[in-house]
């Protein structure tokens, strides 16, 4: 049974809605989808056998719904149905542009790494800017983060960032839609000649 894990704790808490659309693959049995309550029933499996179940991460209509553990190993017990709850994490998107300040104004800068850090300064994601300096990262669970252009890359390029980092605040509603993702712009100063 897939459900929207709105608080990200991996457990089905009261008020967390079911997630429609999950598809899976298993090497045996018959798969039946119950459209009324989102459950997927697999019957006809051999007792005392291990089965690998692959959950299709791309089966949901909403790109913000993601499965962190898409593979399961399940041991079948005879004459027994077992409920397996599948937490579907609801994630947000942070996007923006990295510019370089030049003599002719601001220009987008390609192939720069933008890092995302959680409140404990742990790296949780990274992305690379496009040819026009635009970047987008989808996979941030609800919470507060900071984003910054990669310090090691800036050092190699003899550049600095202004500001050094920016806050990113991801808030979600019960339906799993992004309510408040932060879009931001980082400005990169031109290399300083020595």
N, C-alpha and C positions, 0 to 999 in steps of 0.2 A: 504494500500500500504506500504509494508516494504521497508525501505531504510537504507543504512549504514550511521550512524550518526558519521562521522569521527571526528568532533570537539566536540562531546559529549554534545551539547546544547539542545538536544531534539527536534530540529526543522529541517525541510528539507530545507537545504541551497543549493544554486546553486553549482553544481559540485559533490554533494553527490549521488553516484550511488544507484540503486535499489538493493534489496537483494533477491535473488532467493531461494526458498525452504521452505518458512514459511508454516506450517500446523496449523490449528486451530480447535477448537471444539465449537459448539454453540448448545443450546437446542431448535432447530427449524430451519425452512427454508431450502433452497437448497444452497449448497456451490459450486461455480464454480471457478476454478483456471485459470487465463489467463496467459499462459506460455510466451507470448510475452512481457508483461510489468510488471510482478510480481503481478499484482493486484488480489485480491480475492473478488469476488462478491457474496454477500449473498442476495437471493431473497426469496419471499414468507413468509415474517415475518409479524406478526400481528401488526397493528398500535397501538400506545399509550401503548406499552408493553415494559417492561424492559427485556433485554436479557443479559446474562453473556457470554462473549467470553473468552475462554481459549486459549492463544497462546502457541504452543508447543516450549519450549525453546531448545529442542534437535533436532529440525527438519532441521537445517542447516548442510551442509557438513563441514563447517569451524568451528572448536571449538572456535575460537576467536570471533565469532559473538554471542552476547548475548543480551537477552531481559531483561531489568530491571523490567518492569511491565507486567507480563505475563497474568494478568486478567483484563478485562474491563467490565464495566456495561454500556450498550447502550440503550437509549430510542428511539424507532422507531417512526418517523413522517410519516404520510400518503403521498403516491404518491411522494416520495422524495428519491433520492439517496444521500448519504453523504459520502464524502471521509474521511477516518480515516487513517492518516499516522502513521505508527508504526516505531519508531526509533529503530534501531538495533545497539547497541554499539559495537564498535570494540575494543577488549581488547588484552593485551599482557600477556606474561608469564615471571615470574622470577623463576629461579631454581638455585640450588646449593647444597652444602654439608656442614654439620656441623661436624667438627672433634674434638676429644679430643687429646691433646698432652700428650702422656704417655712415659714411659721408652723405649718402643719398637717402638716409632715413632707416626705417626698419625693414629687414628682409627675412623671410623664413629660412631656417637653417635645417638641412637634412642630416639624417643618420646620427643624431645625438641620442644618447640613452637618457631616459627619464625614469628615475627610481621612485617607488612608493614605500613609505615606512609606516609601521603602526605606532601606537602611542608609547611602546617600549623600545622604539628605534630599531625594530627588526625589519629587514627587507622583506616585503610581502609581494612585490611585483615590479616588473620593469617593462618598458616598451621603447621603441625607437621612432624618432620623428620621420615623417614623410618628406618628400622633396620640397614642399612648401612650409615645412616646419611644424605641421599639424601632427598631433599624437592623440591616441585614445587607448584607454586600458579598461577592460570590462572584467571584473572579478573581485571587486572590493566588497567584502561583507559590510553590513551596517556598522558604522563606527567613525572614528576620527583618525585621519592619516596626515602625513606631510608628503609633498612631492618635491623633488629637486632634480636638476640636471646632474648626471654622474660626475662626482668630484674628480675621480681619477682621469676621466676623459677630458674634462676641462683643464686639468693640470698639463696633460700632454699637448693640448691645443693652445696653451698659454692664454687662457680666457678665464673670466670670472662671471658669475651669475648674479643678476640683480632682479628680484631678491634672491637670496640663497635658497630659500624654500618657501613653499606656500601651503596653507592648510587645505585639506580636502575633507568634507563632511558628508557622509553618505547616510541618508535617512530613508526608510521605506515605509509604505503603508501596508495594510493587511492583504491587499491584493498582489503584493509583490512588485508594484510599479515603483520606479525611482521617483521620489518626491523632490529630493533636493540633492542632486549631484553638483559638484562645483567645477566649473570650467575656468581655466586660468591661463595666463600668459607668462612665460619666463623670458626675460631679456638677457641676452648674452653680450658682454662688452667685447669689442674687438681686441685682438692680441696686442699686448704692449711690446713695442720694439725695445730691445735692450742695447 
